[in-house]
Amino acid sequence: MAPSLEDPLAALADSAPATGWEETFALAAAMAPDPAGFVAALEAPNLPLAGRSAAQADVAVPPAQRQRLQQTLMARSRDPEADLRARIAAARALGDLGDPRFERRRGPDGDYLLPPLVPIEGGEYPLGSDEVLYQDEAPAHTVTLAPYAIGRFPVTNAEWQCFLEARGYEDERWWDTEAGRRWRRGEDTAEGPKQQWWDIRRFLQDNPDWIGKALAEAGITSKQAEDYQSYRTMADAEFEARLDPWYPPGRQTRPALWDDPAYNHRAQPVVGITWYEARAYCAWLSAQTVIYLGGQAFRLPTEAEWEAAARGREGRRYPWGPGFDPACCNTLETHVRATTPVGVFPGGDSPEGVADLAGNVWEWTGSVYSPYPYRADDGRENPEDAEARRVVRGGSWIYFRGPTRCAFRFDLTRLSRFGGYRGPK
């Protein structure tokens, strides 16, 4: 029997702490004599709960009501006046209900979600920085780019789910380099994640004060601080032995952390993918669009294209302007402590309309991590270079503000399963 709406309804306000009634109401929607009316009654006190209820497979609501819910949830998730927690809750409910910004279509290899794209004008753009913070950003120079479009958001788990359902990890067509095909077959799959941890350990050894600073600023927990201190000081052989059970060798058929509820909601950006996985997804999506779009060529952006989208012609320091603002992105300063659904920081959008360029997840580019000045024809855009580390951009929820500057460059081994990606065409 469905509970009466009058009893706990006042306590269900989406701005109030969770009461325990939320799950009961979500389950009760399917049992109600009038599911559409039940969902409608939830909208005013708790819009995300109404969306979650309507998203259940056994809850029938009219298409017009579903569309109105989607639009209202989308607006709430992008409302700069709404509390961040309310925006996140709305975005998650929108992901459950189906985000209309990602158009579901049918391709030769099953369904796919067509991402919203932002056009970037061709022309001359500033690249790099002469600030003394990081020498690898110098010298500041300009590049000339052809027009392109870039994903408005990082690729989401909902998009990646289509790739999994199309058996993208089983189909060698999408793995277009020999090194990528080796990874798909299960060769050296533990190498990248282990190298990632060796890089972290080297950073901790080179920056011994970082642990105390991060702990003092609530960037890490006391348990993390204890673990990092242990990793920093243990012998090499002991550290390698610690990594072995974490990263067993063999074939990988889904992103790392795919089954972790902290990272796998449909509205969150996909994380834990290698450079090769990101490229395979691009190749698959390109082939999927052939029927409707004549075969758009989706690919990883070059680092010059990524930076141009973030900085614009005027050379912004951050995607939104000259100064850092923790309300504009998901970094350690924001205190979310996890990835957030895409697009819930509207104040962090670039003027052109690209979201989440700062924070949330590192984003792969196609470029080799080579010294500046940037030249696209000097080999740094060669996908067959199996040894070179690749550039990632944008920073992450797990880092402080430094990497969110538009000019910041960071590198990872192609086998690292550390970040996400957005694609241009």
Number of C-alpha atoms within 10 A of each C-alpha: 7 14 14 12 12 8 8 14 17 11 17 21 19 19 13 12 9 12 11 10 13 20 13 11 26 22 16 19 26 21 16 18 11 14 20 20 12 24 30 17 16 22 18 14 17 23 25 29 23 27 30 24 30 28 20 15 9 13 19 17 19 10 9 9 14 19 16 11 23 24 16 18 27 23 14 23 29 20 17 16 8 13 12 19 14 20 27 24 24 30 30 26 29 27 26 21 23 20 22 15 15 15 12 16 14 14 17 13 16 13 17 25 24 17 22 15 19 19 17 19 15 12 13 14 20 20 26 23 20 14 12 9 11 12 13 19 21 18 16 15 15 16 16 14 16 10 12 16 18 24 22 25 23 27 23 25 22 22 22 21 19 19 22 15 13 17 13 23 21 13 13 14 12 22 25 15 17 11 20 25 18 14 21 23 17 15 16 15 22 22 15 19 21 19 16 17 16 18 14 15 20 14 13 18 16 11 11 14 10 14 19 15 13 18 15 12 12 13 23 19 13 15 10 14 18 12 12 18 17 13 21 21 12 12 10 12 8 10 17 14 10 12 16 12 9 11 14 11 14 14 16 15 15 17 20 17 15 17 11 9 8 13 21 19 22 24 25 26 27 28 25 19 23 27 28 23 25 24 26 26 25 23 21 23 26 19 20 24 21 14 13 11 11 11 13 17 17 22 21 24 24 21 26 24 24 25 26 28 27 30 25 21 15 10 20 20 19 23 33 26 17 11 11 17 15 17 15 22 31 30 28 23 19 18 13 15 17 17 22 28 28 24 24 28 24 21 19 26 24 22 15 15 19 25 26 31 32 30 30 30 31 27 29 31 28 23 24 24 21 17 13 15 16 19 14 15 8 9 13 19 18 14 18 13 14 14 10 18 19 25 23 29 27 28 29 27 24 21 21 19 22 14 19 26 24 28 30 20 20 17 17 23 24 23 26 23 24 24 23 26 27 27 28 23 18
